[in-house]
Amino acid sequence: RLRAPNWSSMRLEPFEKNFYVAAPVVAARSDHEITAFFREHQVTLHANNGMQELYTFQNIPKPCLYFEEAPLPHEIMQILRSHSEFKRPTPIQAVGWPIALSGGDMVGIAQTG
């Protein structure tokens, strides 16, 4: 039987969950282009209180609109390229991957097929 660890007697090193580095083309993407993408795909973002919509992009990473912009392992990119039906990330993937890889919390709701 396993014993529960005594966390008060342990010293843990801080761990930051931020693995995302935006590709240069993503970092250079304008707020106008992102807003157009959000409108086209009916993407809305809400603040932590769930009430105020966010239209500034200072506190969220910019979306990856193409697979080549996402920080995906080489093996995953090979699989995506081998399937012609996968042209671009879905809107929730485009927005969600950068948020999740930056250590942010997110609840995503998307239409499925």
C-alpha positions as CSV (number, residue, x, y, z in Angstrom):
1,R,0.0,0.0,0.0
2,L,1.3,3.4,-0.9
3,R,1.6,6.1,1.7
4,A,0.6,9.7,1.0
5,P,3.6,11.9,0.7
6,N,4.2,14.5,3.5
7,W,4.3,17.6,1.2
8,S,5.1,19.9,4.1
9,S,8.5,18.2,4.6
10,M,9.5,18.4,0.9
11,R,11.1,21.2,-1.0
12,L,9.9,21.2,-4.6
13,E,11.4,23.3,-7.4
14,P,9.1,25.7,-9.0
15,F,7.8,24.5,-12.4
16,E,6.4,26.9,-15.0
17,K,4.1,25.4,-17.5
18,N,5.0,27.6,-20.5
19,F,6.3,25.6,-23.4
20,Y,5.0,27.8,-26.2
21,V,7.2,30.0,-28.4
22,A,5.3,31.7,-31.2
23,A,6.6,31.2,-34.7
24,P,7.8,34.6,-36.1
25,V,4.9,34.7,-38.5
26,V,2.5,34.2,-35.6
27,A,4.1,36.8,-33.5
28,A,3.9,39.3,-36.4
29,R,0.2,38.6,-37.1
30,S,-1.8,41.8,-36.7
31,D,-4.7,42.2,-34.3
32,H,-6.8,43.0,-37.4
33,E,-6.0,39.6,-38.9
34,I,-6.8,37.8,-35.7
35,T,-10.1,39.7,-35.2
36,A,-11.1,38.7,-38.8
37,F,-10.2,35.1,-38.0
38,F,-12.3,35.2,-34.8
39,R,-15.3,36.7,-36.6
40,E,-15.1,34.3,-39.6
41,H,-15.0,31.3,-37.2
42,Q,-17.3,32.7,-34.5
43,V,-14.6,32.6,-31.8
44,T,-15.3,34.4,-28.6
45,L,-13.0,34.7,-25.6
46,H,-14.1,35.7,-22.1
47,A,-12.2,36.9,-19.1
48,N,-11.8,34.8,-16.0
49,N,-15.0,36.2,-14.6
50,G,-16.9,34.9,-17.7
51,M,-18.5,38.2,-18.4
52,Q,-16.1,40.6,-20.1
53,E,-15.2,39.8,-23.7
54,L,-11.6,40.2,-24.6
55,Y,-10.8,42.1,-27.7
56,T,-7.2,42.9,-26.9
57,F,-4.6,40.2,-27.4
58,Q,-2.2,41.3,-24.7
59,N,-3.1,38.5,-22.3
60,I,-3.6,35.6,-24.7
61,P,-1.2,34.1,-27.3
62,K,-2.0,34.7,-30.9
63,P,-3.5,31.7,-32.7
64,C,-1.7,29.3,-35.1
65,L,-3.7,29.5,-38.3
66,Y,-1.6,26.8,-40.1
67,F,-0.1,23.5,-38.9
68,E,3.4,24.8,-39.9
69,E,3.0,27.6,-37.3
70,A,2.2,25.2,-34.4
71,P,5.0,23.8,-32.2
72,L,4.2,20.2,-33.1
73,P,6.7,17.4,-33.1
74,H,8.1,16.3,-36.5
75,E,6.3,13.0,-36.3
76,I,2.9,14.7,-35.8
77,M,3.6,17.1,-38.7
78,Q,4.4,14.1,-41.0
79,I,1.1,12.4,-40.1
80,L,-0.9,15.7,-40.7
81,R,0.8,16.2,-44.1
82,S,0.0,12.6,-45.1
83,H,-3.8,13.2,-44.7
84,S,-5.0,15.5,-47.4
85,E,-8.3,16.2,-45.4
86,F,-6.3,18.1,-42.7
87,K,-5.6,21.4,-44.4
88,R,-5.5,23.7,-41.4
89,P,-6.1,23.4,-37.6
90,T,-9.7,23.7,-36.5
91,P,-10.5,27.1,-35.0
92,I,-10.4,25.6,-31.5
93,Q,-7.0,24.0,-32.2
94,A,-5.7,27.2,-33.6
95,V,-6.7,29.2,-30.5
96,G,-6.4,26.4,-27.9
97,W,-2.9,25.0,-28.6
98,P,-1.0,28.3,-27.9
99,I,-3.1,28.9,-24.7
100,A,-2.6,25.4,-23.4
101,L,1.1,25.3,-24.2
102,S,1.5,28.7,-22.5
103,G,0.2,27.2,-19.3
104,G,-3.1,29.0,-19.5
105,D,-6.4,27.6,-18.4
106,M,-9.1,27.2,-21.1
107,V,-12.5,25.8,-21.5
108,G,-13.3,25.3,-25.2
109,I,-16.6,24.6,-26.8
110,A,-16.7,23.7,-30.5
111,Q,-19.2,22.3,-33.0
112,T,-18.3,18.7,-33.9
113,G,-19.0,16.8,-37.1
